[in-house]
């Protein structure tokens, strides 16, 4: 399997698993806290609708330059964790509340999300597209979004222990991406999910884990965006 086929497959599998998890949620789950600071599950799902729209827009927005970033350098590391008070974050919360019926929000995600998945599968892997002022190949863009889907899948199940988590292949690839982005290697004994949760500040580091991390513990979290 070539590089792009692998990227497209992981994108599709990670995205389909996340959408399926949302589709199976009971109504009351939408009012639970998510793993994103300041967001309920309904706010996170609304954000996924916006993400799907971004994918559709990006895949039909050709760049006028050669690639400026790849799947790793597409991401940047921020100094401070999000507080949930950012203007765009606040807008997402208002949009989510406007749906009122969680079934409408889930339907919108399935509708737009399915289209984004189909568009990804039909896209030219070597095409260079533009997003957020950067240019990158479709293959790298889809690989970058494996990390996006995987982290948000972990956010979704934060207080929903009975909900199926991300695919193991997506977790492994996302761990590798995070380690490349951060320029750090986490203990091999750690699960991929723990690396992603602790590494991005979604879960506090325990005293035992601090000992295993050594000097790396002082660099946490790696807040990527």
C-alpha positions in Angstrom: 0.0 0.0 0.0 1.5 3.4 -1.0 1.8 6.4 1.3 -1.3 8.1 0.1 -3.5 5.0 0.2 -2.4 4.5 3.8 -3.1 8.2 4.6 -6.5 8.1 3.0 -7.4 4.8 4.7 -6.5 6.0 8.1 -8.3 9.3 7.5 -11.4 7.4 6.4 -11.3 4.9 9.2 -10.7 7.5 12.0 -13.4 9.8 10.7 -15.9 7.1 10.2 -15.3 5.7 13.7 -15.7 9.2 15.2 -19.0 9.8 13.3 -20.3 6.4 14.3 -19.6 7.1 17.9 -21.5 10.3 17.8 -24.4 8.7 15.9 -24.8 6.1 18.7 -24.9 8.7 21.6 -28.0 8.9 23.7 -29.6 12.3 23.9 -28.4 13.0 27.5 -24.7 12.4 26.5 -24.7 15.6 24.5 -25.0 17.5 27.9 -21.9 15.8 29.4 -18.5 17.6 29.6 -16.1 16.7 26.8 -12.4 16.6 27.0 -12.1 20.1 25.5 -11.9 22.8 28.1 -15.2 24.6 28.5 -17.1 22.5 26.0 -19.9 20.0 26.4 -20.2 17.0 24.0 -22.7 19.0 21.9 -20.1 21.8 21.5 -17.5 19.3 20.4 -19.9 17.8 17.9 -20.7 21.2 16.5 -16.9 21.8 16.1 -16.7 18.5 14.2 -19.3 19.9 11.8 -17.1 22.9 11.3 -14.1 20.7 10.8 -15.9 18.7 8.1 -16.8 22.0 6.3 -13.1 22.9 6.5 -12.1 19.6 4.9 -14.5 20.2 2.1 -13.3 23.7 1.5 -9.7 22.8 1.7 -9.9 19.9 -0.8 -11.3 22.2 -3.5 -9.0 25.1 -2.8 -5.8 24.7 -4.9 -2.7 26.4 -3.7 -0.7 28.8 -5.9 2.6 27.7 -4.5 4.6 24.6 -3.8 3.9 23.0 -0.4 5.0 25.1 2.6 4.2 22.5 5.3 3.7 18.8 5.6 1.6 16.6 8.0 3.9 17.4 10.9 4.8 21.1 10.3 1.1 21.8 9.5 0.7 21.9 13.3 2.1 24.4 15.7 2.7 24.2 19.4 1.1 26.9 21.6 2.5 28.0 25.0 -0.8 28.0 26.9 -3.7 25.5 27.0 -7.1 26.7 25.7 -9.4 28.3 28.2 -12.6 27.9 26.2 -12.9 31.7 26.1 -11.5 32.2 22.6 -14.0 34.1 20.4 -14.3 31.2 17.9 -14.7 28.7 20.8 -17.5 30.9 22.2 -19.2 31.0 18.8 -19.1 27.2 18.6 -20.9 27.0 21.9 -23.6 29.4 20.7 -24.0 27.5 17.4 -24.3 24.2 19.3 -27.0 25.6 21.6 -29.0 26.8 18.6 -29.6 23.3 17.4 -31.7 22.6 20.6 -32.4 19.0 19.5 -29.2 16.9 19.6 -30.6 14.7 16.8 -30.4 17.6 14.4 -26.8 18.2 15.3 -26.0 14.5 14.9 -27.8 14.5 11.5 -25.8 17.6 10.3 -22.6 15.9 11.3 -23.5 12.7 9.4 -24.6 14.7 6.4 -21.6 17.1 6.0 -19.2 14.5 7.5 -20.1 11.9 5.0 -19.5 14.4 2.2 -16.1 15.2 3.6 -15.2 11.6 3.7 -16.2 11.0 0.1 -14.3 14.1 -1.0 -11.2 12.9 0.7 -11.4 9.5 -1.1 -11.8 11.2 -4.5 -9.1 13.8 -4.1 -5.9 13.8 -6.1 -3.2 12.7 -3.6 -0.5 14.9 -5.2 -2.6 18.0 -5.5 -1.4 20.9 -3.4 -4.2 22.6 -1.5 -4.3 25.8 0.6 -5.6 26.2 4.2 -4.9 28.7 7.0 -2.3 30.5 4.8 -0.3 27.3 4.2 0.0 24.9 1.3 0.4 21.2 1.5 -0.4 18.0 -0.5 -3.7 16.3 -0.1 -1.9 13.3 1.3 -0.2 15.3 4.0 -3.5 17.1 4.8 -5.3 13.9 5.3 -2.5 12.5 7.5 -2.6 15.7 9.6 -6.4 15.2 10.1 -5.9 11.7 11.5 -4.5 13.4 14.5 -7.4 15.8 14.6 -10.0 13.1 14.5 -8.2 10.9 17.0 -7.8 13.6 19.6 -11.4 14.7 19.3 -12.5 11.1 19.6 -10.7 10.9 22.9 -12.4 14.2 23.8 -15.7 12.7 23.0 -15.4 9.7 25.3 -13.9 11.7 28.1 -16.9 11.2 30.3 -18.6 8.5 28.3 -16.7 5.3 29.2 -19.1 3.0 27.4 -18.5 4.6 24.0 -16.1 3.0 21.5 -12.8 4.7 21.3 -10.6 5.6 18.3 -9.2 2.8 16.0 -5.9 1.4 17.2 -4.2 2.3 13.9 -5.2 5.9 14.2 -4.0 6.1 17.8 -0.6 4.7 16.8 -0.2 7.1 13.9 -1.4 10.1 16.0 1.2 9.2 18.7 3.9 9.2 16.0 2.8 12.5 14.7 2.6 14.1 18.2 6.2 12.9 18.9 7.4 14.3 15.7 5.6 17.6 16.3 6.9 17.9 19.8 10.4 16.5 19.0 10.0 14.2 22.0 9.7 10.5 22.6 7.4 9.1 25.3 8.1 5.9 27.2 7.5 2.9 25.0 5.5 1.2 27.8 2.9 4.0 27.7 -0.3 3.3 25.7 -0.9 5.5 22.6 -4.0 7.0 24.2 -2.1 7.9 27.4 0.7 9.6 25.3 -1.9 11.7 23.5 -3.9 12.6 26.6 -0.9 13.5 28.7 1.2 14.9 25.9 -1.5 17.4 24.9 -2.6 18.3 28.4 -5.9 16.5 28.3 -5.0 14.5 31.4 -2.7 15.5 34.4 0.6 13.7 34.8 0.8 11.4 37.8 3.8 11.4 40.0 4.8 8.0 38.7 4.5 9.2 35.1 6.7 12.3 36.0 9.4 9.9 37.1 9.1 7.9 33.8 9.2 11.1 31.7 12.2 12.6 33.4 13.1 16.0 31.9 10.3 15.7 29.3 7.8 16.2 32.1 8.8 19.9 32.4 8.0 20.5 28.8 4.4 19.4 29.0 1.8 19.9 27.7 2.3 20.2 24.0 -0.7 22.3 23.0 -1.1 21.8 19.3 -3.3 23.7 16.9 
